Amino acid sequence: MRYEAESGPTFTLDGEELPFHPGDTLLQAATRAGRYIPHLCWHPDFAAHGSCRICTVKVGGRAGAACTVRAAAGLEVESHTEELNEQRKTLLQMLFVEGNHFCPSCEKSGNCRLQATAYDVGMEGPHFEEFYPDRPVDASHPDILLDFNRCILCELCVRASRDVDGKDVFAIGGHGIGTHLLVNSESGKLADTAMTLSDRAASVCPVGVILPKRRGFAVPIGQRVYDLKPVSEEGGEGAP
């Protein structure tokens, strides 16, 4: 008996047949099946954003973001090909030079999805000339530090604060190369918002922008999430 008849419709991902639920995107279906598609801005708790393009796949030979393309019966999807992984490597290199990502000194090292994804695709260096942006660090809040220099504009904190916390603490401002994360308060400082450490927005950042104070390196390097297993073995889960 055909797999589809027993378990519902399927599509193929890199030659493997995967089931999906009506309305699933390719990334949702792959995640549920334990298959990893590289991504940064997608999180299973939030609607797709489609900004980082790391999850780009080929669907019937055409490129599309796996976080936004809907699964359909019979689709033939390619993800882990040399061409797509080279494109991901280039996008990651661009993200590294657009911000200040000095992994050895970052408190998020080992728990950082950007770093882990770069390891997974075999990124060996930035390749492009670094921008070295000079963005302010906001240490005004008693419990939370913001290092805007590491922001990759995934908007996960924006969505979490708006949709889960109901506080709209964060927003994205500017255009083009000047696009940046900002704090929604009259002063522009985090201390003048209602944000707390228990907010969803405080824990959703995939890089090292939003950090709890007085907890740095509480878990030693070597014992962190992606020190223990590569990002490709987590089955496509969200940020740690």
Backbone as a ProteinNet text record, in pm:
[ID]
protein_1_A
[PRIMARY]
MRYEAESGPTFTLDGEELPFHPGDTLLQAATRAGRYIPHLCWHPDFAAHGSCRICTVKVGGRAGAACTVRAAAGLEVESHTEELNEQRKTLLQMLFVEGNHFCPSCEKSGNCRLQATAYDVGMEGPHFEEFYPDRPVDASHPDILLDFNRCILCELCVRASRDVDGKDVFAIGGHGIGTHLLVNSESGKLADTAMTLSDRAASVCPVGVILPKRRGFAVPIGQRVYDLKPVSEEGGEGAP
[TERTIARY]
85.4	0	88.8	46.1	124.5	125.6	240.1	255.6	149	119.4	22.4	-115	-152	-283.7	-294.6	-184.1	-185.5	-176.9	-94.4	-61.4	-89.1	-158.7	-187.4	-88.9	-99.8	-16.1	130	218.2	361.5	427.5	544.8	634.9	772.1	865.3	999.4	1096.7	1181.7	1288.5	1420.8	1498.7	1625.9	1606.1	1496.5	1468.9	1396.2	1375.3	1305.3	1160.6	1068.8	926.3	885.4	823.2	780.9	631.8	560.8	419.1	404.6	287.7	261.1	113.6	83.6	-53.4	-102.9	-230.4	-282.9	-242.9	-189.1	-146.4	-1.9	64.3	206.2	291.3	393.5	500.3	599.5	690	791.4	876	907.8	992.2	918.6	790.5	711.9	703.6	677	663.7	796.6	904.6	1036.8	1073.5	1042.8	1072.6	998.4	870.9	791	845.1	900.7	955.3	1098.6	1153.1	1289	1396	1358.5	1454.4	1493.4	1621.5	1672.4	1691.6	1632	1659.9	1719.1	1839.3	1902	1811.1	1808	1725.2	1775.1	1738.8	1773.4	1651	1573.4	1463.1	1335.4	1328.5	1208.5	1213.9	1099.2	1085.9	949.7	939.9	812.9	698.4	728.8	623.3	564.3	621.8	579.6	555.1	476.9	452	582.6	589.9	711	738.7	866.5	908.4	975	1053.4	1111	1218.1	1291.3	1388.3	1531.4	1571.8	1713.5	1749.7	1653.3	1671.4	1766.7	1808.6	1895.8	1822.1	1690.4	1613.3	1573.6	1632.8	1598.8	1622.8	1524.1	1531.8	1494.1	1510.2	1463.5	1337.7	1231.3	1104.4	1073.5	1087.4	1070.1	1168.1	1286.5	1390.3	1388.3	1286.7	1275.9	1302.8	1371.2	1408.1	1289.2	1281.4	1177.5	1218	1164.8	1194.9	1110.5	1174.6	1103.2	1008.7	1032.6	946	815.8	808	686.2	618.1	691.4	632.3	548.1	423.4	333.8	366.1	359.7	377.5	259	285.2	179.6	219.3	121	145.4	227.6	330.9	411.3	523.4	536.1	645.7	780.4	875	1011.5	1099	1149	1221.1	1366.5	1456.4	1599.2	1645.4	1721.1	1774.9	1925.8	1971.8	2114.3	2187.8	2206.3	2284.6	2405.5	2505.5	2625.9	2592.3	2506.9	2470.8	2401.6	2301.8	2226.9	2312.2	2396.6	2482.2	2587.6	2633.8	2725.8	2654.9	2530	2452.5	2431.1	2400.4	2382.7	2512.1	2622.4	2750.8	2776.5	2743.1	2761.8	2672.1	2546	2454.8	2504.7	2555.1	2608.4	2731.1	2818.4	2935.5	2894.1	2790	2741.1	2684.4	2613.7	2560.6	2673.5	2778.4	2890.1	2958.9	2973.6	3044.7	2953.5	2822.3	2730.3	2716.7	2751.4	2748.4	2885.1	2892.7	3018.2	3001.4	3042.6	3024.1	3160	3205.8	3334.9	3308.4	3291.6	3242.3	3321.8	3455.7	3527.8	3498.8	3457.2	3431.5	3283.7	3197.8	3053.6	2993.5	2908.1	2843.8	2752.9	2708.3	2614.4	2686.8	2819.2	2894.4	2857.8	2827.3	2783.9	2633.5	2564.8	2418.5	2365.1	2451.9	2417.1	2385	2265.5	2224.1	2304.9	2341.9	2423.2	2557.7	2623.5	2752	2738.3	2635.9	2617.5	2587.2	2509.8	2476.2	2599	2682.2	2806.3	2897.6	2906.8	2983.4	2924.3	2790.9	2724.1	2746.6	2749.7	2770.1	2916.9	3004.7	3147.7	3204.8	3145.9	3199.1	3333.5	3435	3571.3	3620.1	3552.4	3593.7	3491.2	3501.1	3400.6	3402.5	3515.8	3530.6	3518.8	3411.4	3389	3455.3	3474	3531.7	3431.5	3478.3	3390.2	3343.7	3217.7	3163.8	3205.4	3219.9	3248	3153.8	3022.6	2929.6	2949.2	2919.9	2932.1	2792.1	2732.8	2597.9	2605.1	2520.8	2530.2	2491.6	2550.1	2509.9	2420.4	2302.4	2206.6	2213	2274	2284.2	2195.3	2094.1	2010.8	1916.8	1876.9	1781.6	1852.1	1786.7	1854.1	1887.5	1815.4	1833.7	1873.9	1867.7	1887.4	1983.4	2076.7	2171.4	2136.2	2141.1	2119.7	2248.5	2299	2414.2	2367.2	2331.2	2275.9	2376.2	2504	2606.9	2593	2517.1	2504.8	2372.4	2287.3	2153.4	2159	2080.5	2071.8	1934.8	1855.6	1725.9	1627.6	1629.9	1536	1395.6	1385	1257.9	1189.3	1258.7	1195.7	1158.3	1244	1211.7	1094.5	1085	972.4	842.7	841.6	720.9	684.9	786.5	760	702.9	761	713.6	572.5	545.1	413.3	307.2	338.4	236.4	219.6	325.7	318.6	313.4	405.2	413.1	312.6	267.7	172.8	229.9	360	426.2	486.3	509.8	569.3	696.2	784.3	908	1002.6	1005	1102	1034.6	1113.6	1068	1190.4	1165.8	1272.4	1256.2	1365.8	1363.2	1468.6	1460.5	1559.9	1531.3	1617.9	1602.9	1738.5	1736.7	1859.1	1965.4	2087.7	2199.3	2181.8	2090.1	2065.1	1955.7	1900.5	1796.5	1852.8	1778.5	1832.1	1719.4	1752.6	1660.4	1654.5	1536	1523.1	1426	1432.4	1347.4	1234.9	1112.8	995.2	973.8	1052.9	1029.6	1070.6	1021.5	1049.8	1199.2	1270.3	1415.2	1493.4	1427.1	1496.8	1573.5	1557.1	1628.8	1536.5	1596.2	1518.4	1464.1	1535.4	1491.2	1356	1320.8	1195.5	1084.1	1093.9	988.6	941.9	840.6	787.6	851.1	959	1018.7	1077.5	1058.3	1116.5	1186.2	1266.7	1338.9	1245.3	1124.7	1030	957.7	975.3	910.7	964.8	879.5	924.1	1031.5	1021.8	1119.7	1259.8	1268.4	1399	1477.7	1410.6	1479.1	1478.5	1418.7	1398.6	1511.9	1598.5	1704.3	1797.7	1818.8	1905.5	2054.5	2086.7	2227.3	2248.9	2343.8	2376.5	2334.6	2216.3	2170.2	2108.4	2018.9	1944.5	2002.9	2069.3	2139.8	2098	2074.4	2047.5	2175.7	2165.2	2281.9	2316	2442.8	2494.8	2482.5	2471.7	2464.8	2566.8	2651.1	2743.5	2832.5	2837.9	2923.7	2888.9	2761.4	2717.5	2728.9	2698.9	2722.8	2855.2	2955.7	3088.5	3086	3169.5	3187.5	3236.6	3179.2	3205.8	3089.9	2998.7	2882.2	2751.4	2758.9	2640.2	2570.6	2451.1	2362.8	2435	2500.1	2562.6	2706.3	2755.5	2881.3	2856.1	2734.8	2701.8	2652.3	2587.1	2541.8	2529.6	2557.4	2546.2	2401.5	2382	2247.7	2168.4	2235.3	2166.1	2104.2	2137.2	2080.4	1961.8	1918.2	1807.1	1673.2	1671.4	1546.5	1471.9	1542.2	1478.8	1407.3	1440.9	1376.4	1413.9	1351	1379.8	1503.9	1527.6	1646.4	1646	1766	1771.6	1733.8
-119.7	0	124.4	227.7	350.5	420.6	485.4	559.1	667.6	735.7	844.6	795.3	677.4	625.1	591.2	549.4	511.1	631.5	729.2	834.3	974.5	989.2	1121.4	1161.3	1285.4	1330.4	1344.9	1335.1	1347.7	1430.3	1480.2	1538.8	1478.4	1500.9	1447.1	1560	1535.6	1627.6	1555.3	1599.7	1533.9	1383.8	1350.9	1211.5	1131.2	1190.1	1118.2	1164.8	1070.3	1102.1	1146.3	1264.8	1318.8	1349.9	1318.1	1355.1	1500.7	1557	1693.3	1707.3	1809.4	1841.1	1954.6	1961.8	2072.1	2207.6	2294.5	2426.9	2434.2	2320.2	2320.3	2390.9	2460	2499.7	2384.1	2392.6	2287.8	2277.2	2391.3	2389.8	2331	2362.3	2302.9	2151.5	2105.5	1961.1	1890.2	1950.4	1890	1884	1991.4	1995.2	1885.5	1871	1767.6	1628.1	1610.9	1480.6	1460.9	1561.1	1549.2	1575.5	1640.6	1673.8	1821.2	1848.1	1983.8	2057.3	2176.4	2270.8	2394.1	2437	2552.3	2674.4	2749.2	2868.1	2954.9	3081.7	3174.5	3250	3308.5	3395.5	3319.4	3189.1	3111.1	3050.1	3046.1	2980.4	2912	2788.6	2716	2782.1	2873.8	2938.8	3061.9	3101.8	3226.9	3208.8	3301.2	3298.7	3322.8	3271.3	3286	3432.1	3465.1	3601.3	3611.7	3510.4	3502.6	3603.9	3652	3758.9	3710.6	3601.4	3564.2	3485.1	3414.3	3333.6	3215.4	3187.8	3072.5	2942	2942.8	2820.4	2802.3	2878.5	2865.7	2723.3	2669.4	2535.3	2545.1	2436.1	2427.1	2340.5	2395.1	2323.6	2306.8	2185.4	2163.2	2243.9	2266	2339.7	2489.5	2541.6	2685.5	2716.7	2827.8	2864	2921	2886.9	2941.1	2923.6	3007.9	2998.3	2887.4	2790.6	2675.8	2716.8	2832.2	2877	2936.8	2969.4	3030.2	2946	2858.9	2776.8	2665.3	2654.6	2553.3	2415	2316.2	2178.5	2136.6	2054.3	2001.6	1862.8	1781.5	1642.1	1636	1553.2	1528.7	1627.7	1731.9	1827	1757.2	1794.6	1745.1	1860.7	1850.3	1959	1918.8	2009.6	1989.3	2092.6	2047.5	2138.8	2126.3	2006	1988.4	1952.2	2053.9	2039.6	2130.7	2103.7	2187	2331.8	2351	2486.6	2563.6	2502.8	2571.8	2596.7	2501.2	2521.1	2629.1	2643.5	2753	2887.3	2892	3015.6	3050.4	2949.9	2974.6	3025	2967	3010.1	3158	3198.5	3338.2	3430.3	3392.1	3473	3485.4	3377.3	3380.7	3470.1	3462.4	3549.6	3696.6	3728.4	3865.5	3908.2	3819	3851.4	3875.6	3796.9	3814.1	3948.8	3995.9	4122.8	4243.3	4224.5	4336.4	4372.6	4280.1	4307.2	4281	4287.7	4257.7	4126.4	4018.7	3885.4	3826.2	3856.5	3807.5	3690.2	3573.5	3457.6	3422.6	3424.9	3382.1	3465.5	3591.2	3677.1	3697.8	3630.7	3652.3	3557.2	3609.9	3527	3420.6	3442.5	3348.9	3237.5	3242	3140.6	3001	2912.4	2777.9	2763.9	2877.3	2879.3	2963.1	3004.1	3097.7	3023.2	3047.8	2980.2	3027.1	3154.5	3203.8	3131.9	3124.7	3056.4	2908	2842.4	2699.2	2669.1	2756.2	2735	2755	2852.9	2874	2751.6	2693.4	2569.4	2459.1	2449.1	2339.6	2343.1	2462.9	2472.2	2482.6	2482.2	2482.9	2619.2	2725.1	2859.2	2874.2	2911.5	2916.5	3057.8	3158.3	3295.6	3391.6	3520.2	3617.6	3645.3	3629.2	3644.8	3791.1	3859.8	3998.5	4092.8	4216.2	4315.7	4349.3	4350.2	4377.7	4523	4543.8	4679	4743.8	4662.4	4710.3	4824.7	4801	4908.1	4950.4	5073.7	5128.1	5152.3	5047.4	5057.7	5061.1	5137.2	5151.8	5023.6	5002.1	4895.7	4958.7	4901.2	4955.6	4873.4	4931	4863.8	4931.5	5004.1	5083.5	4999.6	4883.2	4798.7	4727.4	4712.7	4648.3	4501.1	4433.3	4288.5	4242.5	4330.3	4288.8	4383.2	4325.1	4400.9	4382.9	4492.3	4486	4522.4	4431.3	4460.5	4460.4	4578.2	4591.4	4554.2	4546.9	4515	4373.5	4289	4148.8	4118.9	4219.2	4196.6	4150.9	4047.9	3999.4	4029.1	4114.5	4160.6	4046.6	3945.6	3834.1	3871.5	3975.4	4026.2	3929.1	3827.7	3736.8	3808.8	3899.4	3972.9	4067.4	4124.6	4211.6	4133.4	4016	3934.4	3879.9	3837.7	3782.1	3888.7	4008	4114.3	4158.6	4163.3	4207.1	4098.3	3975.7	3871.4	3789.1	3776.4	3695.5	3782.4	3876.6	3959.7	4074.8	4115.4	4225	4358.7	4379.1	4501.2	4587.3	4531.2	4607.5	4680.6	4610.1	4672.4	4704.3	4617.7	4633.3	4665.5	4725.8	4755.2	4762.7	4762.6	4778.8	4915.8	4991.2	5123	5136.2	5244.2	5270.7	5197.6	5220.7	5160.9	5113.3	5012.1	4965.5	4929.3	4977.2	4945.1	5006.1	5103.9	5167.7	5102.1	4990.8	4920	4870.1	4891.1	4854.1	4825.3	4754.4	4726.5	4846.6	4880.3	4991.5	4954.9	5033.4	5013.3	5115.9	5067.9	5154.6	5223.9	5325.8	5410.2	5551.7	5648.5	5788	5816.3	5754.1	5774.2	5682.5	5576.8	5476.9	5378	5384	5297.3	5186.6	5068.9	4954.2	4975.1	5052.2	5076.5	5145.3	5216.8	5291	5213.1	5079.9	4992.6	4900.8	4822	4727.9	4589.8	4576	4444.3	4386.6	4255.1	4182.3	4057.2	3996	3874.5	3757.9	3761.7	3652.7	3665.9	3777.9	3797.2	3697	3657.4	3568.1	3634.9	3764.3	3836.7	3831.5	3807.6	3806.2	3679.9	3574.7	3447.1	3398.3	3473.8	3423.2	3458.5	3551.7	3596.1	3480.8	3456	3345.2	3377.7	3504.4	3546.4	3610.5	3703.2	3757.3	3900.5	3938.8	4076.6	4097.5	4009.2	4023.7	3927.2	3981.1	3898	3932.2	3831.4	3859.2	3903.8	4003	4049.9	3952.8	3953.2	3875.9	3724.8	3679	3535.4	3490.8	3581.9	3549.6	3430.4	3335.7	3217.3	3130.1	3137.8	3050.4	2904.4	2876.1	2743.8	2751.4	2674.7	2686.1	2654.7	2722.8	2689.5	2545.7	2471.4	2328.1	2245.4	2310.2	2239.9	2302.6	2388.6	2459.3	2380	2429.1	2353.8	2301.4	2391.8	2351.3	2302.5	2307.1	2237.7	2087.8	2051.4	1912	1839.8	1913.6	1853.7	1963.4	1933.7	2035.9	2075.8	2194.1	2246.1	2154.7	2085.7	1999	1876.6	1848.9	1733	1767.4	1893.1	1929.9	1918.1	1879.7	1856.7	1982.8	2099.6	2222.4	2298.9	2273.8	2344.9	2491.9	2569.5	2712.4	2743.3	2870.5	2913.7	2855.2	2824.5	2766.2	2867
0	0	0	-71.7	-78.3	57	88.5	214.7	226.4	114.5	115.6	157.5	110.1	142.9	290.4	352.6	492.6	584.8	551.2	646.5	596.4	488.6	436.8	329.5	279	168.8	210.2	114.2	140.6	30.8	63.5	-34.9	-10.2	-99.9	-78.8	-47.7	51.3	89.1	71.7	-24.5	-56.4	-77	-144.3	-179.5	-74.5	44.9	151.9	158.8	165.5	168.7	308.4	317.2	446.2	443.9	551.4	559.3	601.1	578.2	625.1	659.7	739.6	774.4	685.1	656.6	575.7	633.2	550.2	594.8	637.9	651.5	689.4	585	631.7	541	532.2	435.8	421.9	548.2	609.5	728.9	848.4	861.2	970.2	956	835.6	813.5	834.6	786	804.2	951.4	1024.5	1167.6	1242	1210.8	1277	1249.1	1130.5	1091.9	1140.3	1211.5	1262.1	1159	1048.4	943.2	953.5	955.1	975.1	843.1	833	725.2	792.7	755.8	822.7	821	932.9	943.5	1058.1	1054.7	1162.7	1213.6	1123.5	1165.2	1196.5	1162.5	1189.5	1328.2	1395.1	1524.7	1526.4	1575.4	1569.1	1644.5	1736.8	1815	1746.6	1632.6	1569.7	1421	1364.8	1221.5	1146	1024.6	943.8	912.4	902.1	873.3	736.9	701.6	567.8	537.5	638.6	614.6	593.9	658.5	653.9	528.8	471	349.5	367	488.3	511.8	480.6	495	472.5	326.1	234.9	93.4	44	-25.4	-83	-230.5	-302.3	-440.1	-442.8	-497.2	-508.1	-657	-704.9	-847.5	-930.3	-873.1	-944.1	-922.7	-851.9	-828	-681.9	-654.6	-518.2	-442	-314.3	-228.1	-83	5	147.9	209.5	270.8	327.6	439.3	502	611.6	561.1	431.7	378	269.9	202.3	96.8	159.9	116.9	171.4	114.5	200.9	156.6	71.3	-29.5	-115.8	-160.5	-183.3	-221.6	-349.7	-344.7	-462.8	-488.3	-406.5	-427.4	-411.9	-495.5	-483.5	-437.8	-314.5	-249.6	-228	-262	-236.4	-134.4	-35.6	65.4	79	107	133.6	4.9	-79.6	-201.1	-191.6	-270.8	-268.4	-303.4	-402.5	-444.1	-332.3	-269.1	-165.1	-41.4	-4.8	111.6	86.7	-36.2	-68.8	-58.8	-103.9	-91.6	55	137.1	280.7	344.2	303.1	356.2	324.9	202.8	163.4	244.5	263.6	343.8	487.9	543.3	679.1	687.5	588.7	586.9	584	509.6	505.3	639.4	707.9	839.6	940.2	931.7	1024.5	1006.6	884.2	863.6	884	873.8	894.7	1042.2	1129.8	1273.2	1332.2	1463.2	1532.5	1607.7	1543.3	1598.7	1634.5	1754.7	1802.3	1897.1	1838.8	1912.7	2038.9	2037	2156.4	2280.5	2263.2	2378.9	2406.3	2330.8	2343.9	2446.8	2533.1	2634.3	2573.4	2450.7	2386.7	2311.2	2305.3	2233.2	2283.6	2190.8	2228.1	2236.4	2253.9	2253.4	2137.9	2048	1941.4	1811.7	1757.8	1635.2	1515.1	1509.8	1398.9	1396.2	1509.4	1520.2	1484.5	1539.6	1517.5	1371.3	1306.6	1166.1	1078.1	1114.5	1039.9	1049.8	1167.3	1182.8	1096.1	1095.8	1027.3	876.1	816.8	671.6	633.8	734	705.9	673.4	727.7	705.9	775.6	700.6	755.4	783.5	734.3	758.1	703.6	736	692.5	543.2	475.7	330.9	287.7	335.1	297.7	398.9	359.2	449.4	559.5	684.2	797.5	799.1	837	850	982.3	1087.5	1223.2	1261.9	1264.2	1302.3	1446.7	1474.4	1609.6	1663.9	1716.8	1771.1	1923.4	1986.9	2133	2206.1	2320.8	2412.1	2517.6	2539.3	2635.6	2763.4	2866.3	2996	3099.7	3052.7	3143.7	3229.8	3178.8	3251.2	3366.5	3481.6	3595.6	3574.6	3484.7	3470.2	3331	3230.7	3091.5	3020.6	2947.5	2866.1	2719.1	2642.1	2498.3	2426.2	2342.1	2257.6	2112.8	2063.7	1929	1819.6	1853.4	1754.5	1699.7	1767	1725.3	1655.4	1637.7	1583.7	1437.9	1403.8	1265.6	1204.4	1272.4	1220.6	1193.3	1277.2	1261.6	1307.2	1390.6	1444.4	1539.3	1588	1683.3	1813.1	1859.4	1981.4	1958.7	1838.1	1804.5	1811	1747.6	1743.2	1881.4	1958.6	2091.8	2184.9	2181.7	2269.9	2232.2	2103.6	2056	2073.4	2027.9	2018.1	2145.3	2225	2346.6	2471.6	2481.9	2602	2600.6	2481.6	2471.2	2513.2	2487.9	2535	2424.3	2306.9	2195.8	2237.5	2305.3	2352	2236.6	2135.1	2026.5	1894.1	1804.1	1668.2	1578.4	1447.9	1350.5	1285.4	1278.5	1217.4	1110	1032.9	929.8	800.8	703	570.7	519.4	434.2	370.8	472	448	536.7	675.1	686.5	815.5	897	848.8	923.7	1056.3	1164.2	1295.1	1393.8	1498.6	1608	1700.4	1747.1	1841.7	1952.4	2059.8	2176.8	2174	2193.2	2189.3	2324.2	2350.4	2467	2428.8	2500.4	2466.8	2468.2	2562.1	2572.6	2480	2429.6	2351.3	2436.8	2568.6	2661.1	2713.1	2732.9	2779.1	2919.4	3001.8	3139.2	3144	3038.7	3035.4	2965.8	2967.5	2916.5	3029.1	3000.5	3100.3	3088	3013.3	2990.2	3118.3	3136.3	3248.8	3197.8	3281.5	3244.2	3214.4	3268.1	3244.2	3110.4	3040	2910.1	2808.9	2716.5	2608.1	2525.2	2507.1	2426.5	2487.2	2616.1	2682.3	2651.9	2602.9	2583.2	2438.8	2347.3	2211.3	2115.9	2150.8	2059.7	2022.4	1892.5	1851.5	1858	1880.6	1891.3	2028.4	2040.9	2172.5	2194.5	2144	2161.5	2299.2	2340	2465.6	2568.2	2667.9	2765.9	2908.4	2991.8	3133.1	3203	3285.2	3360.5	3473.3	3511.8	3626	3608.2	3482.1	3457.2	3352.5	3309.3	3202.2	3234.3	3140.9	3151	3271.7	3316.9	3425.9	3383.3	3257.3	3199.4	3125.5	3165.5	3103.7	2955	2879.6	2738.5	2729.5	2640.1	2628.7	2677.7	2754.3	2807.9	2760.9	2660.8	2613.1	2502	2463.2	2373.7	2250.4	2176.5	2050.7	2069.5	2192.5	2223.5	2232.6	2276.8	2302.3	2177.8	2087.2	1961.7	1857.6	1731.8	1627.6	1605.3	1550	1527	1434	1343.9	1248.1	1313.9	1439.7	1508.5	1595.8	1593.4	1681.2	1610.7	1482.5	1413.7	1376.4	1374.8	1330.3	1439.4	1566.6	1675.1	1671.6	1757.4	1763.8	1844.9	1869.5	1942.5	2081.8	2138.1	2271.8	2377.5
[MASK]
++++++++++++++++++++++++++++++++++++++++++++++++++++++++++++++++++++++++++++++++++++++++++++++++++++++++++++++++++++++++++++++++++++++++++++++++++++++++++++++++++++++++++++++++++++++++++++++++++++++++++++++++++++++++++++++++++++++++++++++++

